[in-house]
Amino acid sequence: RGQPARGRRPVRIARARQPSAGSTAARRLTRVHSRVAVQSLHTVAGLLGEVDAPTSTFWDRLCAATCRLADVNRAIVFVYDDARQDVRAVGSHGMGRELFGSVHVGMAPVAAEALETDGVVVVQAHRGDPGLPQEYVDLLQLRTVLCTPMSAGGFWYGVLLTDRGTEEFEPDVDQLEIHWTVGKVAALAVAARTATRQ
């Protein structure tokens, strides 16, 4: 079922300070959020409609769709495996899952931070930002990495990691919103699959 969350916190998306609620910019921002959230939901729901359960094909396509929607180049999904009591890479785009065979729970503190805060965490890995294993920072020449929680109903199911390869960037509000929405829908997919097994 995934790992139980260590306490529930209000939903938060990591982003820059927002304009005041009554301003024109704030109203425009709300409309943008609605558009990107609906587009993300529509895309992921379409992928789910094509499979009976989340398989490696589904996860690969989810990663590809996230890259398309959020203007990133690479993505990988890790889910918590109850039987192994550990995480495993289940889907990717732009890099091979086989590179992550030795990843285990606790290796990437950024994943715990994203799950605990229920927010997209941005890591500037090349600046010595802690949170990702140095061996992967070096191997994949990581720069700006977004870590998105996959959590729902008080359970942590996994994380989605994305980047633009060797390009450093500052993600905008739309990109953060897309990531967070995809993470939520992906978590619900895992939760639904777990429920049908019981």
C-alpha positions as CSV (number, residue, x, y, z in Angstrom):
1,R,0.0,0.0,0.0
2,G,3.0,2.3,0.1
3,Q,4.4,3.9,3.2
4,P,2.2,5.7,5.7
5,A,2.9,9.4,5.8
6,R,4.6,10.7,8.9
7,G,1.9,13.2,9.7
8,R,-0.4,15.1,7.3
9,R,0.5,18.6,6.2
10,P,-1.4,21.1,4.1
11,V,-1.0,20.6,0.4
12,R,1.8,22.9,-0.8
13,I,3.4,23.4,-4.2
14,A,7.0,24.7,-4.1
15,R,7.0,28.0,-6.0
16,A,8.0,31.6,-5.9
17,R,6.0,34.1,-3.9
18,Q,2.5,34.7,-5.4
19,P,0.9,38.0,-6.2
20,S,-1.7,39.4,-3.8
21,A,-5.1,37.7,-4.1
22,G,-6.9,40.7,-5.5
23,S,-4.4,41.7,-8.2
24,T,-4.8,41.1,-11.9
25,A,-1.7,39.0,-11.9
26,A,-3.3,36.7,-9.3
27,R,-6.4,36.2,-11.3
28,R,-4.4,35.4,-14.4
29,L,-2.3,33.0,-12.4
30,T,-5.4,31.2,-11.2
31,R,-6.6,30.7,-14.8
32,V,-3.2,29.4,-15.8
33,H,-3.2,26.9,-13.0
34,S,-6.6,25.6,-13.9
35,R,-5.6,25.1,-17.5
36,V,-2.4,23.2,-16.8
37,A,-4.0,21.1,-14.1
38,V,-6.9,20.1,-16.3
39,Q,-4.5,19.3,-19.2
40,S,-2.3,17.2,-16.9
41,L,-5.3,15.3,-15.5
42,H,-6.7,14.7,-19.0
43,T,-3.4,13.3,-20.2
44,V,-2.8,11.0,-17.3
45,A,-6.5,9.8,-17.3
46,G,-6.1,9.0,-21.0
47,L,-3.1,6.9,-20.2
48,L,-4.9,5.1,-17.4
49,G,-7.8,4.4,-19.7
50,E,-5.5,2.4,-22.0
51,V,-4.3,-0.1,-19.4
52,D,-5.8,-2.4,-16.8
53,A,-3.1,-1.6,-14.3
54,P,0.0,0.6,-14.0
55,T,2.6,-1.4,-15.8
56,S,6.1,-0.4,-17.0
57,T,4.5,0.7,-20.3
58,F,2.1,3.0,-18.4
59,W,5.0,4.4,-16.3
60,D,7.2,5.0,-19.4
61,R,4.3,6.8,-21.1
62,L,3.6,8.8,-18.0
63,C,7.2,9.9,-17.9
64,A,7.1,10.8,-21.6
65,A,3.9,12.8,-21.1
66,T,5.3,14.7,-18.1
67,C,8.3,15.7,-20.2
68,R,6.0,16.9,-23.0
69,L,3.7,18.8,-20.7
70,A,6.3,20.3,-18.4
71,D,9.0,21.1,-21.0
72,V,11.6,18.7,-19.4
73,N,13.8,16.1,-21.1
74,R,14.2,13.2,-18.7
75,A,12.0,11.5,-16.2
76,I,12.0,8.5,-13.9
77,V,9.4,7.1,-11.5
78,F,10.3,5.2,-8.3
79,V,7.6,3.4,-6.4
80,Y,7.7,1.7,-3.0
81,D,7.5,-2.0,-3.3
82,D,5.9,-3.6,-0.2
83,A,7.3,-7.1,-0.9
84,R,10.9,-5.8,-1.2
85,Q,10.4,-3.1,1.5
86,D,12.3,-0.8,-0.8
87,V,11.9,1.4,-3.8
88,R,12.3,0.4,-7.5
89,A,12.4,2.2,-10.8
90,V,9.3,1.4,-12.7
91,G,9.3,3.8,-15.7
92,S,11.5,6.3,-17.4
93,H,11.9,8.6,-20.4
94,G,15.2,9.8,-21.8
95,M,17.3,7.5,-19.6
96,G,17.4,3.8,-18.9
97,R,15.8,2.3,-15.8
98,E,18.7,-0.2,-15.5
99,L,20.9,2.6,-14.3
100,F,19.0,2.7,-11.1
101,G,19.0,-0.9,-10.0
102,S,21.0,-0.2,-6.9
103,V,18.8,2.7,-5.6
104,H,17.2,2.0,-2.2
105,V,15.1,3.8,0.4
106,G,17.1,6.6,2.1
107,M,19.6,7.2,-0.7
108,A,17.9,10.5,-1.8
109,P,16.8,12.7,1.1
110,V,15.1,15.0,-1.4
111,A,12.5,12.2,-1.9
112,A,11.6,12.2,1.8
113,E,11.4,16.0,1.8
114,A,9.0,16.0,-1.2
115,L,6.8,13.4,0.4
116,E,6.8,15.0,3.9
117,T,6.0,18.5,2.6
118,D,3.7,17.2,-0.2
119,G,5.5,19.7,-2.5
120,V,7.6,19.7,-5.6
121,V,11.2,20.1,-4.5
122,V,13.7,21.7,-6.8
123,V,17.4,20.7,-6.4
124,Q,20.3,22.4,-8.0
125,A,22.5,19.3,-7.9
126,H,25.6,20.8,-9.6
127,R,25.8,23.5,-6.9
128,G,26.3,20.9,-4.2
129,D,22.7,21.0,-3.2
130,P,22.3,18.0,-0.8
131,G,19.5,15.5,-1.5
132,L,20.7,13.3,-4.4
133,P,23.4,10.6,-4.4
134,Q,26.6,12.1,-5.7
135,E,27.3,9.1,-7.9
136,Y,24.1,9.8,-9.9
137,V,24.8,13.6,-10.0
138,D,28.1,12.7,-11.7
139,L,26.9,9.8,-13.8
140,L,24.0,11.7,-15.3
141,Q,25.5,15.2,-15.2
142,L,22.5,16.4,-13.2
143,R,21.9,20.1,-12.9
144,T,18.3,21.2,-12.0
145,V,16.2,18.3,-10.8
146,L,12.5,18.4,-9.8
147,C,11.4,15.8,-7.3
148,T,7.6,15.3,-7.2
149,P,5.8,13.3,-4.5
150,M,3.3,10.6,-5.4
151,S,1.1,10.5,-2.3
152,A,-2.6,10.2,-1.6
153,G,-4.9,9.3,1.3
154,G,-2.1,9.5,3.9
155,F,0.2,7.1,2.0
156,W,3.5,7.6,0.2
157,Y,3.7,5.6,-3.0
158,G,6.8,7.0,-4.7
159,V,8.4,9.9,-6.4
160,L,8.8,11.3,-10.0
161,L,12.2,12.9,-10.8
162,T,12.6,15.1,-13.9
163,D,15.3,17.3,-15.4
164,R,16.5,18.9,-18.6
165,G,19.7,16.9,-18.8
166,T,22.8,19.1,-18.4
167,E,20.7,22.4,-18.6
168,E,20.2,24.5,-15.5
169,F,16.9,26.2,-15.2
170,E,14.4,27.8,-12.8
171,P,11.0,26.0,-13.2
172,D,8.0,28.3,-13.5
173,V,4.7,28.0,-11.7
174,D,3.1,26.1,-14.6
175,Q,5.9,23.5,-14.6
176,L,5.5,23.0,-10.8
177,E,1.7,22.7,-11.1
178,I,2.0,20.1,-13.9
179,H,4.4,18.0,-11.8
180,W,2.3,18.1,-8.7
181,T,-0.9,17.2,-10.5
182,V,0.8,14.3,-12.3
183,G,2.2,13.1,-9.0
184,K,-1.3,13.1,-7.4
185,V,-3.0,11.2,-10.3
186,A,-0.1,8.7,-10.4
187,A,-0.5,8.1,-6.7
188,L,-4.2,7.5,-7.2
189,A,-3.4,5.0,-9.9
190,V,-1.2,3.0,-7.6
191,A,-3.8,3.2,-4.8
192,A,-6.5,1.9,-7.1
193,R,-4.4,-1.0,-8.2
194,T,-3.6,-1.9,-4.6
195,A,-7.2,-1.8,-3.7
196,T,-8.2,-4.2,-6.5
197,R,-5.6,-6.7,-5.3
198,Q,-7.2,-6.9,-1.8
